[in-house]
Amino acid sequence: MRSLVGSTPALFRQVAFDIMSHDTFCGNIPAGLLYDPEYDMWVRIDGDEVTIGATSFGIFLAGEIIAFTAKPRGAEVECGRGLGTVECAKTVLAVHAPISFVLSQANENLEEHAAPVNSDPYVAGWMVRGRPMAWETENKRLIDFAAYRSHILKQEPGAEFS
């Protein structure tokens, strides 16, 4: 079993890497987004709202995602708490929020067919949109794409970026 998107502490993630064989990460980490290295999530500012999704590296760690279910519209989600769940081949995992927000929209397409989260996590595979509740303080814990790539390379020295 690979590490879990948004729900596995880094310490367990490393233990999981050490005890199992896995392929080397090869994926895209686009510029222009902010990244949460703790939960392997991305955040994009869209006016007064944010769009949030799992990174391609987080999906690589979890394995193929076969289902996604978001919290209901209007839910207040605190940073580090579950914004929804994903189902992978052998487990259901909580997806942790990289910032606190009020959920305004879930990607209903993913709730019906989760394939885009695996193949296009930064465009069609976004998970939720919402209004940030503490942006001025919480955005400081997010990093840019170059720092996130460095973070990945510390865990996966052979990682390749497209």
C-alpha positions as CSV (number, residue, x, y, z in Angstrom):
1,M,0.0,0.0,0.0
2,R,1.3,3.4,-0.9
3,S,1.1,6.5,1.2
4,L,-2.2,8.3,1.5
5,V,-3.1,11.5,-0.2
6,G,-3.6,14.2,2.4
7,S,-3.9,11.9,5.4
8,T,-0.5,10.3,6.1
9,P,2.0,12.0,8.3
10,A,5.4,12.4,6.7
11,L,7.0,10.0,9.2
12,F,4.6,7.1,8.2
13,R,5.0,8.0,4.5
14,Q,8.8,7.4,4.8
15,V,8.3,4.2,6.6
16,A,5.9,3.1,3.9
17,F,8.5,4.0,1.2
18,D,11.1,2.0,3.0
19,I,9.1,-1.2,3.3
20,M,7.6,-1.4,-0.2
21,S,8.8,-1.3,-3.7
22,H,7.4,1.5,-5.8
23,D,7.9,3.2,-9.2
24,T,9.7,6.5,-9.4
25,F,7.6,9.6,-9.6
26,C,7.3,11.2,-13.0
27,G,4.8,14.0,-13.3
28,N,3.9,17.6,-13.6
29,I,4.2,20.3,-10.8
30,P,3.0,23.5,-12.5
31,A,4.1,27.0,-11.7
32,G,1.5,29.5,-10.6
33,L,0.0,27.3,-7.9
34,L,0.8,27.1,-4.2
35,Y,1.5,23.7,-2.6
36,D,1.1,22.1,0.8
37,P,4.0,19.7,1.3
38,E,2.4,18.2,4.4
39,Y,-0.7,16.9,2.7
40,D,0.5,17.0,-1.0
41,M,-2.3,19.3,-2.0
42,W,-2.3,22.4,-4.3
43,V,-4.2,25.7,-4.0
44,R,-5.0,28.2,-6.8
45,I,-6.3,31.7,-6.0
46,D,-9.4,32.5,-8.1
47,G,-10.5,36.1,-7.2
48,D,-11.9,35.9,-3.7
49,E,-12.0,32.1,-3.8
50,V,-9.5,29.2,-3.9
51,T,-9.5,26.1,-5.9
52,I,-8.0,23.0,-4.2
53,G,-6.8,19.6,-5.4
54,A,-4.4,16.8,-4.9
55,T,-1.0,17.1,-6.5
56,S,0.2,14.5,-9.0
57,F,2.8,13.5,-6.4
58,G,0.1,12.9,-3.8
59,I,-1.8,10.8,-6.2
60,F,1.3,8.9,-7.1
61,L,1.8,8.2,-3.3
62,A,-1.9,7.1,-2.8
63,G,-2.2,5.0,-6.0
64,E,-5.1,5.3,-8.4
65,I,-8.0,7.2,-7.0
66,I,-11.3,5.5,-8.0
67,A,-13.8,7.7,-6.2
68,F,-14.0,11.2,-4.6
69,T,-16.7,12.5,-2.2
70,A,-16.6,16.1,-0.9
71,K,-18.1,17.6,2.2
72,P,-21.4,19.4,1.5
73,R,-21.7,22.9,0.1
74,G,-21.4,25.5,2.9
75,A,-19.2,23.3,5.1
76,E,-16.6,25.2,7.1
77,V,-13.4,23.2,6.7
78,E,-10.5,24.0,9.0
79,C,-6.9,23.7,7.9
80,G,-5.7,20.1,8.3
81,R,-9.2,18.7,8.6
82,G,-11.0,16.6,6.0
83,L,-12.5,18.3,3.0
84,G,-13.8,15.0,1.7
85,T,-12.6,11.4,1.0
86,V,-11.0,9.5,-1.8
87,E,-11.3,5.8,-2.4
88,C,-8.2,4.0,-3.6
89,A,-7.8,0.4,-4.6
90,K,-7.8,-0.9,-1.0
91,T,-8.9,1.9,1.3
92,V,-10.9,5.1,1.8
93,L,-8.8,8.1,2.9
94,A,-9.6,11.5,4.3
95,V,-8.3,14.4,2.1
96,H,-7.0,17.1,4.4
97,A,-7.5,20.8,3.6
98,P,-4.3,22.8,3.0
99,I,-6.1,26.0,4.3
100,S,-9.3,26.8,6.1
101,F,-12.2,27.6,3.8
102,V,-16.0,27.6,3.4
103,L,-16.8,25.1,0.7
104,S,-18.8,26.7,-2.2
105,Q,-18.5,24.0,-4.9
106,A,-17.3,20.4,-5.2
107,N,-16.2,19.0,-8.5
108,E,-19.3,16.9,-9.1
109,N,-17.7,15.3,-12.2
110,L,-15.2,13.6,-9.9
111,E,-18.0,12.4,-7.7
112,E,-19.4,10.5,-10.7
113,H,-16.2,9.6,-12.5
114,A,-12.8,10.1,-10.7
115,A,-10.5,9.4,-13.6
116,P,-9.7,13.1,-14.2
117,V,-8.1,13.4,-10.7
118,N,-5.5,10.8,-11.8
119,S,-4.9,12.0,-15.4
120,D,-5.4,15.8,-15.0
121,P,-5.2,16.8,-11.4
122,Y,-4.5,20.5,-12.0
123,V,-7.3,21.3,-14.4
124,A,-10.2,18.8,-14.8
125,G,-9.3,17.0,-11.5
126,W,-9.7,19.9,-9.1
127,M,-11.6,18.8,-6.0
128,V,-13.2,21.8,-4.3
129,R,-13.6,25.5,-4.4
130,G,-14.3,27.8,-1.5
131,R,-13.8,31.1,0.3
132,P,-10.7,31.2,2.5
133,M,-11.3,31.8,6.2
134,A,-7.8,32.7,7.3
135,W,-5.8,33.3,4.2
136,E,-3.6,36.0,5.6
137,T,-2.1,33.7,8.2
138,E,-2.4,30.3,6.6
139,N,-1.0,31.1,3.1
140,K,2.5,31.3,4.8
141,R,2.6,27.5,5.2
142,L,2.2,27.0,1.4
143,I,5.2,26.9,-0.9
144,D,5.8,27.6,-4.6
145,F,6.4,25.0,-7.3
146,A,10.2,25.2,-7.1
147,A,10.1,24.5,-3.4
148,Y,7.6,21.8,-3.8
149,R,9.8,20.1,-6.5
150,S,12.7,20.2,-4.0
151,H,10.4,18.7,-1.4
152,I,9.6,15.8,-3.8
153,L,13.2,15.3,-4.7
154,K,14.1,14.8,-1.0
155,Q,11.6,11.9,-0.8
156,E,12.1,10.6,-4.4
157,P,15.7,11.5,-5.5
158,G,15.1,10.0,-9.0
159,A,11.8,11.9,-9.5
160,E,11.3,13.4,-13.0
161,F,9.2,16.4,-13.9
162,S,7.3,16.9,-17.1
